[in-house]
Every structure is written in structure tokens, then in C-alpha cells.
Amino acid sequence: LQDIKRNLLNNALFRLSLGSKELFHSNFISGILELNDKTGKPYAYSFFEELKIDTPFNCFIETEREKNNQDIIVNFYSIQAEDSEKREIKKKIIIENKVKSLPDLIQLEKYYSKIKNKTICDCYLLSLIKPDFKEPNGWKFLSYQDISVAIKKSFQKLESNDSLPVFGSNIPFSSLLNEYCSFIDELHNLGTLLKTDIDEPFDFYNGVFHNVNFKEFRLHD
């Protein structure tokens, strides 16, 4: 536990994330999914391939944030056009992100019921802590470790082809991804130390949860 604490507190992106936590990760992930590599191919294709998520080919990819209470929406359009009515959505990937909040079965069922065209939607629960309930209809679970592995493997493929995207002008894409993966690897390690009780899912007392003092990580709120 002390190693996890030290590694997190020494990670620059962890420090930057403390102001928003879940929003930080949702914004970072959606940001890299909109990037194109040097060949013009969306980075999202490599990323989702590593997660074994099927995606349609030759699409224009656009992400949305916090729309209809959905954290991350990845839209695959048939063509790129300013007029949204001319863009046919081939597929939609919805990611519900949980970092400081625990997975909520009723919430997931409610969100899924509001999706209009379920035939083209894949829904994923991305959570620091694996839920203690069975995945509800339409949802699949992703851990932050899954995200880290997908980023690393997709990065390695693009690096070998000298086709890495550019994300910012001062920090190399490789350095940024490595720092982020180190960050979420430690978050995953922290999550594996926790076990929730379905009858008492919010068993916090003075920032302590199952003998882990979250005040030390500034994650108690």
C-alpha cells in the first residue's frame, strides 16, 4: 500500500487529476480517441482493437462528453460533414466511468433503457472497482488495467510504424501515455485492495474505507 501511495503522489498526472478525478480521466481518454496518427488513421481504431471491441472501418470518429448523463460517447460516422443530418452513425460506443463513485446497477439499467438505437451501441462500465453485481443487460465491464494495456499495446504498434499521433506541442506523445499508464496502473492496484459489500457500498468513516485511508491519497471526497 505504501508503494502505491508513493508512486501515485510522485505522478504528475495524478496530481493534476485531483481537481476533477473522474472528469480528468474521461477528458483524457476521449481526447486521445479523437487523435489521428501520422497516416491519418484514427488512433481509436488501434485502441479498440486491443480491447477486442469491433469497430466499422473507414469512419470519421468524434467523441462527446457528458451528453444525456453519458460520460464518454464515441461516434463512428460514415462520412465527415459539418451538417449532422448528412452523417450516418455506423456505431456508438458508450463508456460510463467510475473512479471515486461505485458502480450503480440501477443507474446502468436506467441509462441503457434510454438508448434509442441499441443495435449499433456497445456500452461499457469503466470502473476502478469491479462491481459486486452481475453485468446488467447491454453492459460489459472494463478495468483501468484494461485501458492501460490497450494504450500500451496500441502505442507500441504505432511507434514501430513511426506513426504516433501528436497530442500537445511540448510533451512527446510517448511520455504522456507512459505517465498516464503508470498513473492508472497504480489506481488499479489500489482498487484491487478494496472489496465492497452490496449491503453497505459506501462504508466510509472519516475518509477510511476497508482500512485504507483515502485522505492520504486525497481520494476521500
C-alpha positions as CSV (number, residue, x, y, z in Angstrom):
1,L,0.0,0.0,0.0
2,Q,2.8,2.4,0.8
3,D,4.4,1.8,-2.6
4,I,1.1,2.6,-4.3
5,K,0.8,5.8,-2.3
6,R,4.4,6.9,-3.1
7,N,4.0,6.1,-6.8
8,L,0.7,8.0,-7.1
9,L,1.9,11.1,-5.2
10,N,5.0,11.2,-7.4
11,N,3.0,11.0,-10.6
12,A,2.4,14.4,-12.2
13,L,-0.8,13.4,-13.9
14,F,-2.2,12.1,-10.7
15,R,-1.6,15.4,-9.1
16,L,-3.3,17.2,-12.0
17,S,-6.3,14.9,-11.8
18,L,-7.2,15.7,-8.2
19,G,-9.3,18.7,-9.1
20,S,-11.8,16.6,-11.0
21,K,-10.9,12.9,-10.8
22,E,-13.5,11.1,-13.0
23,L,-13.7,14.1,-15.4
24,F,-10.0,14.1,-15.8
25,H,-9.9,10.5,-17.0
26,S,-13.0,10.9,-19.2
27,N,-11.5,14.0,-20.8
28,F,-8.1,12.4,-21.3
29,I,-9.4,9.2,-22.8
30,S,-11.9,11.0,-25.1
31,G,-9.1,13.3,-26.1
32,I,-6.7,10.6,-27.3
33,L,-9.6,8.8,-29.1
34,E,-10.1,11.8,-31.4
35,L,-6.5,11.9,-32.5
36,N,-5.3,10.7,-35.9
37,D,-1.9,9.1,-36.3
38,K,0.6,10.3,-38.9
39,T,-1.1,8.3,-41.6
40,G,-4.4,9.9,-41.0
41,K,-5.9,6.8,-39.3
42,P,-7.8,7.4,-36.1
43,Y,-5.9,6.3,-33.0
44,A,-9.2,4.9,-31.7
45,Y,-9.0,2.0,-34.1
46,S,-5.8,0.7,-32.6
47,F,-7.1,1.3,-29.1
48,F,-10.4,-0.5,-29.5
49,E,-8.7,-3.4,-31.4
50,E,-6.6,-4.1,-28.3
51,L,-9.7,-4.1,-26.2
52,K,-11.3,-6.6,-28.7
53,I,-14.1,-4.1,-29.5
54,D,-15.4,-4.4,-33.1
55,T,-15.5,-1.1,-34.9
56,P,-16.6,-0.2,-38.5
57,F,-13.8,0.7,-41.0
58,N,-13.2,4.0,-42.8
59,C,-15.2,6.1,-40.5
60,F,-14.9,9.6,-39.1
61,I,-14.7,9.4,-35.3
62,E,-16.0,12.0,-33.0
63,T,-16.3,11.9,-29.2
64,E,-18.9,13.6,-27.0
65,R,-18.7,14.2,-23.2
66,E,-21.4,14.3,-20.6
67,K,-24.3,14.0,-23.1
68,N,-27.5,12.6,-21.6
69,N,-25.6,11.7,-18.5
70,Q,-23.2,9.5,-20.5
71,D,-19.5,10.1,-19.6
72,I,-17.9,9.2,-22.9
73,I,-19.6,8.7,-26.3
74,V,-17.5,7.6,-29.3
75,N,-19.4,8.0,-32.6
76,F,-18.4,6.4,-35.8
77,Y,-19.8,8.3,-38.7
78,S,-19.9,7.2,-42.4
79,I,-18.5,10.5,-43.6
80,Q,-17.1,13.7,-42.2
81,A,-19.6,16.5,-42.8
82,E,-20.5,19.8,-41.0
83,D,-24.2,19.0,-41.4
84,S,-25.0,16.4,-38.7
85,E,-28.1,15.3,-40.7
86,K,-25.8,14.1,-43.5
87,R,-23.7,11.9,-41.2
88,E,-25.0,8.4,-40.7
89,I,-23.8,6.8,-37.4
90,K,-22.4,3.4,-38.0
91,K,-21.6,2.6,-34.4
92,K,-21.7,4.2,-31.0
93,I,-19.5,3.2,-28.0
94,I,-20.7,4.5,-24.6
95,I,-18.4,4.4,-21.6
96,E,-19.7,5.0,-18.1
97,N,-16.7,6.0,-16.0
98,K,-16.4,5.4,-12.2
99,V,-13.3,6.4,-10.3
100,K,-14.4,7.9,-7.0
101,S,-18.0,6.6,-7.3
102,L,-19.0,3.0,-7.1
103,P,-20.8,1.2,-9.9
104,D,-24.6,1.6,-9.6
105,L,-26.8,-1.2,-11.1
106,I,-30.0,0.9,-11.1
107,Q,-28.2,3.7,-12.8
108,L,-26.8,1.5,-15.5
109,E,-30.2,-0.1,-16.2
110,K,-31.7,3.4,-16.4
111,Y,-29.1,4.7,-18.8
112,Y,-29.5,1.7,-21.1
113,S,-33.2,2.0,-21.2
114,K,-32.9,5.5,-22.6
115,I,-30.7,4.5,-25.6
116,K,-32.8,4.7,-28.7
117,N,-30.9,2.6,-31.2
118,K,-29.4,-0.3,-29.2
119,T,-28.4,-2.3,-32.2
120,I,-25.5,0.0,-33.0
121,C,-24.5,0.7,-29.4
122,D,-21.9,-1.0,-27.3
123,C,-21.9,0.0,-23.6
124,Y,-19.0,-0.4,-21.2
125,L,-18.6,0.3,-17.5
126,L,-15.1,1.5,-16.8
127,S,-14.5,1.3,-13.1
128,L,-11.7,1.4,-10.6
129,I,-13.6,-1.3,-8.5
130,K,-15.2,-4.3,-10.1
131,P,-18.9,-4.3,-9.3
132,D,-20.3,-6.9,-7.0
133,F,-23.3,-7.5,-9.2
134,K,-23.7,-9.2,-12.5
135,E,-23.3,-7.1,-15.5
136,P,-26.8,-5.8,-16.5
137,N,-28.2,-6.3,-20.0
138,G,-26.2,-4.4,-22.6
139,W,-23.2,-3.6,-20.4
140,K,-19.7,-5.0,-20.3
141,F,-17.0,-4.3,-17.7
142,L,-13.7,-2.7,-18.3
143,S,-11.0,-2.1,-15.7
144,Y,-8.4,0.7,-15.7
145,Q,-5.9,-2.1,-16.2
146,D,-7.6,-3.0,-19.5
147,I,-7.3,0.6,-20.6
148,S,-3.7,0.7,-19.6
149,V,-2.9,-2.4,-21.6
150,A,-4.8,-1.2,-24.6
151,I,-3.0,2.1,-24.6
152,K,0.5,0.5,-24.3
153,K,-0.1,-2.1,-27.0
154,S,-1.6,0.3,-29.5
155,F,1.2,2.7,-28.8
156,Q,3.8,0.1,-29.4
157,K,2.3,-0.8,-32.8
158,L,2.1,2.9,-33.9
159,E,5.6,3.5,-32.6
160,S,7.0,0.6,-34.6
161,N,5.5,2.2,-37.8
162,D,6.7,5.7,-36.8
163,S,3.1,6.9,-37.0
164,L,2.4,8.2,-33.5
165,P,-0.2,11.0,-33.1
166,V,0.7,14.4,-31.8
167,F,-1.1,15.4,-28.6
168,G,0.2,18.8,-27.4
169,S,3.2,20.7,-28.6
170,N,5.7,20.4,-25.7
171,I,5.2,16.9,-24.3
172,P,6.0,13.8,-26.5
173,F,3.0,11.6,-27.0
174,S,5.0,8.6,-25.7
175,S,5.9,10.4,-22.5
176,L,2.4,11.5,-21.9
177,L,0.9,8.0,-22.4
178,N,3.6,6.3,-20.3
179,E,2.9,8.7,-17.4
180,Y,-0.8,8.2,-17.7
181,C,-0.5,4.4,-17.8
182,S,1.8,4.5,-14.8
183,F,-0.9,6.5,-13.1
184,I,-3.8,4.3,-13.8
185,D,-1.8,1.1,-13.2
186,E,-1.4,2.3,-9.6
187,L,-5.1,3.2,-9.4
188,H,-5.9,-0.3,-10.5
189,N,-3.6,-1.7,-7.8
190,L,-5.3,0.4,-5.2
191,G,-8.7,-0.8,-6.5
192,T,-7.7,-4.5,-6.1
193,L,-7.2,-3.8,-2.3
194,L,-10.8,-2.9,-1.9
195,K,-13.8,-5.2,-1.6
196,T,-17.3,-3.7,-1.4
197,D,-20.3,-5.1,0.3
198,I,-23.5,-4.8,-1.7
199,D,-25.4,-4.0,1.5
200,E,-23.0,-1.3,2.6
201,P,-21.5,0.1,-0.6
202,F,-20.5,3.4,1.0
203,D,-18.8,2.2,4.2
204,F,-16.6,5.3,4.7
205,Y,-15.7,6.7,8.0
206,N,-13.6,9.8,8.2
207,G,-12.0,9.0,4.8
208,V,-11.3,5.4,5.7
209,F,-12.7,2.6,3.6
210,H,-11.9,-1.0,4.5
211,N,-8.8,0.1,6.4
212,V,-7.5,2.2,3.5
213,N,-7.1,5.9,4.4
214,F,-8.1,7.7,1.3
215,K,-7.2,11.0,2.8
216,E,-3.6,10.0,2.2
217,F,-4.3,9.8,-1.5
218,R,-6.7,12.8,-1.5
219,L,-9.4,10.5,-2.8
220,H,-11.7,10.5,0.2
221,D,-14.2,13.0,-1.2
